[in-house]
């Protein structure tokens, strides 16, 4: 595949307790281990950024899938939750829940569009077979 866009970021300091910046300057933030994992929680964290990126990307894919079917999604939204899990090897893994809300569509069509979005979304394609991704489609 040929890249059509490349994003860059630089992590400095203590990694999870450091700073992350991008050449564009749009991202320039302190990072901190979440309180739930024994840290200060006084900054963002990789999982928070991953949840934001995946939710945004999936919502864009949802819009594209709807346009292809000539369907208006109305006031749709996608919420992302990224879970840090401990594994049996003493390391960590991730799991993702995506909550797709499409109030104006019937459940079957909303599910069909969400399934198509899951095929289109680069995050879904990158994670498929690597982590559990649970897509929950609701109308509220």
C-alpha positions as CSV (number, residue, x, y, z in Angstrom):
1,X,0.0,0.0,0.0
2,X,1.1,3.6,-0.7
3,X,0.7,6.1,2.1
4,X,-1.7,8.9,1.4
5,X,-1.1,10.6,4.7
6,X,1.5,10.2,7.5
7,X,1.0,11.4,11.1
8,X,4.0,11.9,13.4
9,X,4.3,12.3,17.1
10,X,7.3,12.4,19.5
11,X,7.1,11.1,23.1
12,X,9.7,12.5,25.5
13,X,10.4,12.4,29.2
14,X,9.2,9.3,31.1
15,X,6.9,7.8,28.4
16,X,3.6,7.4,30.2
17,X,4.8,10.2,32.5
18,X,6.2,12.5,29.9
19,X,5.1,14.7,27.0
20,X,3.8,14.1,23.5
21,X,4.0,16.5,20.7
22,X,3.4,16.6,16.9
23,X,5.2,18.7,14.3
24,X,2.0,20.5,13.5
25,X,1.8,21.7,17.1
26,X,-1.8,20.6,17.4
27,X,-0.9,18.0,20.0
28,X,1.3,19.2,22.8
29,X,0.3,17.6,26.0
30,X,1.5,16.2,29.3
31,X,1.1,12.4,29.7
32,X,0.5,10.6,33.0
33,X,-0.3,7.1,34.2
34,X,-4.0,7.0,35.1
35,X,-4.9,7.0,38.8
36,X,-6.5,3.6,38.3
37,X,-3.1,2.2,37.3
38,X,-1.2,3.8,40.3
39,X,-0.3,7.1,38.6
40,X,-1.1,10.7,39.2
41,X,-3.7,11.0,36.5
42,X,-2.5,14.6,35.9
43,X,-2.3,14.2,32.1
44,X,-3.6,12.3,29.2
45,X,-2.6,8.7,28.4
46,X,-2.1,6.5,25.3
47,X,-5.4,4.7,25.9
48,X,-7.4,8.0,26.1
49,X,-5.8,9.2,22.8
50,X,-6.5,5.8,21.2
51,X,-10.1,5.9,22.3
52,X,-10.5,9.4,20.8
53,X,-8.8,8.4,17.6
54,X,-10.7,5.2,17.1
55,X,-14.1,6.9,17.9
56,X,-13.4,9.7,15.5
57,X,-12.1,7.4,12.7
58,X,-15.0,5.0,13.1
59,X,-17.6,7.8,13.0
60,X,-16.0,9.0,9.8
61,X,-16.3,5.4,8.4
62,X,-19.9,5.3,9.6
63,X,-20.6,8.4,7.6
64,X,-19.0,7.0,4.5
65,X,-20.9,3.8,4.8
66,X,-24.1,5.7,5.1
67,X,-23.4,7.9,2.1
68,X,-22.7,4.8,0.0
69,X,-26.2,3.6,0.9
70,X,-27.7,7.1,0.5
71,X,-28.8,7.1,4.1
72,X,-28.7,10.2,6.3
73,X,-27.5,9.3,9.8
74,X,-28.9,12.5,11.4
75,X,-27.5,13.1,14.9
76,X,-25.2,10.1,15.1
77,X,-22.3,9.6,17.4
78,X,-19.6,7.1,18.3
79,X,-18.2,6.7,21.8
80,X,-14.9,4.8,22.3
81,X,-13.7,3.0,25.4
82,X,-10.3,1.4,25.5
83,X,-9.7,-1.1,28.3
84,X,-6.2,-2.0,29.6
85,X,-6.1,-5.7,30.5
86,X,-3.5,-7.8,32.2
87,X,-2.5,-10.9,30.4
88,X,-1.2,-14.3,31.6
89,X,2.4,-13.4,30.7
90,X,2.7,-10.5,33.1
91,X,2.1,-8.0,30.3
92,X,-0.9,-6.0,29.1
93,X,-3.4,-6.0,26.3
94,X,-6.2,-3.9,25.1
95,X,-9.9,-4.3,24.3
96,X,-12.2,-1.7,22.7
97,X,-15.9,-1.0,23.0
98,X,-17.4,1.3,20.4
99,X,-20.9,2.6,21.1
100,X,-22.6,3.6,17.9
101,X,-25.7,5.8,18.4
102,X,-28.0,6.3,15.4
103,X,-31.3,7.6,16.7
104,X,-33.1,8.1,13.4
105,X,-32.6,4.6,11.9
106,X,-34.2,1.2,12.5
107,X,-32.0,-1.3,14.3
108,X,-31.3,-3.6,11.3
109,X,-30.2,-0.8,9.0
110,X,-28.1,0.9,11.7
111,X,-26.3,-2.5,12.4
112,X,-25.7,-3.0,8.7
113,X,-24.1,0.4,8.3
114,X,-22.0,-0.1,11.5
115,X,-20.8,-3.5,10.1
116,X,-19.8,-1.8,6.8
117,X,-18.0,0.9,8.8
118,X,-16.0,-1.8,10.6
119,X,-14.7,-3.0,7.2
120,X,-13.8,0.6,6.1
121,X,-12.2,2.0,9.3
122,X,-8.4,2.0,9.3
123,X,-8.4,1.5,13.1
124,X,-10.7,-1.5,12.7
125,X,-8.5,-3.0,10.0
126,X,-5.4,-2.5,12.1
127,X,-6.8,-4.1,15.2
128,X,-8.8,-6.9,13.6
129,X,-7.5,-10.2,14.9
130,X,-5.3,-8.5,17.4
131,X,-7.6,-7.2,20.1
132,X,-11.3,-7.6,20.9
133,X,-13.4,-4.9,19.5
134,X,-17.0,-4.8,20.6
135,X,-19.4,-2.7,18.5
136,X,-22.6,-1.8,20.3
137,X,-25.3,-0.2,18.1
138,X,-28.1,1.7,19.9
139,X,-30.7,4.4,19.1
140,X,-30.1,6.4,22.2
